[in-house]
């Protein structure tokens, strides 16, 4: 009965979606026109896995018209209309496109930040950011939150993707970090504050430029008034604040001033979070009127470092080279030739044993965990980070796969305020869909080889191969 009701509702929404599309065609963006011109598509025969439905649909059908899903249900209950291109998903898991809630388009795995910032800052818009975006998309990441980058380059990259000029995930961008003092030679993408008035001015400048979220770091080094001014100014402009959680006082102060989403596990080699921090988290998550408290732990790079240090094979994968120039590729390869020597990871082996306990504490506190990876930092390539995070969550941290899928699809859409359009496979939402051969509910690491990627009704990867016509730059 539940399946039949869902199918009936799907058909009703399908008819409504068609009417809306007919009325709005003249106002479509270039990206939407690309989707409208695509054939109507039916994905037929796979196991449809959705964060909003605890039971997968076996032998499922997903009908797509233009940018949107118009019907979802069992094959026995859905007739495929004439004019649809049928794509077989037999033997495949079909699910919403992934979100990665912590990426850095401005970096691509290079081990020396000082060198990278000096040489590649001027190559962001034309090479680095577009390459990062395409690599994420081909890995099945159809939406991403870019946390930290030069303002104009970040805004322009988001615009070009939305306009269909370059391929990439739907982007949320923060532009520059807000912190007490920028690190030397990072002023293009790190903005310091020296008073509450300056903090408000910096946030308003970012809001005026059109950022989607504010990234706050080192707020324990600010005065309380400065840190509070950042959050209050952001909330006044309808922007959520993402804050680092590297140190206990960052979390304590972040909770006091109303940070919406904490990032990383942090706390160095401490074996667990202090009792007062966990108590404060529980008090915050108990306040239903404030909504969920989100936390993006970014554990994969820490957990897997020991293996990367001794086994380098995945560093030679061709996927991370796509879109980069030969000299850039050679520079990155040279910087990571000896992973064991990279200063960035010197205390990582001592942090690794603390991660399962910290993840357990966060789950017990009531925080809603989100999939995010810090993708782009040393050794973490955009084409590999997200599936590795899901793998570590499920294989090591004991998080059930459906919980991890929700953390990579539905909850990010809720946090981003886009759950009406994204995060689930239901009629009326955007057709952001991925598929892999096999059963990902049993074998999450199958996501390392996403076979099918669709965003907004446009197929960017099929049968495991990039669709180059869709990936070509339009300008």
Secondary structure, DSSP 4 states (H G I P E B T S, - for coil): -HHHHHHHHHHHHHHHHHHHHHHHGGG--HHHHHHHHSPEEEEEEEEEEETTEEEEEEEEEEEEETTEEEEEEEGGG----TTEEEEE-TTEEEEEPEEEEEE-TT--S-S-HHHHHHHHGGGIIIIIHHHHHHHHHHTTEEEEEE-S--HHHHHHHHHHHHTTSS---EEEE--SEEESSPPTT-TTTEEE-SSHHHHHHHHHHHHHHT-SEEEE--TTSS-HHHHHHHHHHHHHTT-EEEEE-SSHHHHHHHHHHT-SEEES--STT-SS--HHHHHHHHHHHT-GGG-PPEEE---HHHHHHHHHHH--GGGG-GGGGTT--HHHHHHHHHHTTTGGG-GGGTTHHHHHTTHHHHHHHHHHHT-EE-----BTSTT--TTTHHHHHHHHHHHTS---HHHHHHHHTHHHHHHTT-TTTSSS--TTSB--EEEEES-TTT-GGGGGG--EEEETTEEEEETTEE-HHHHS---
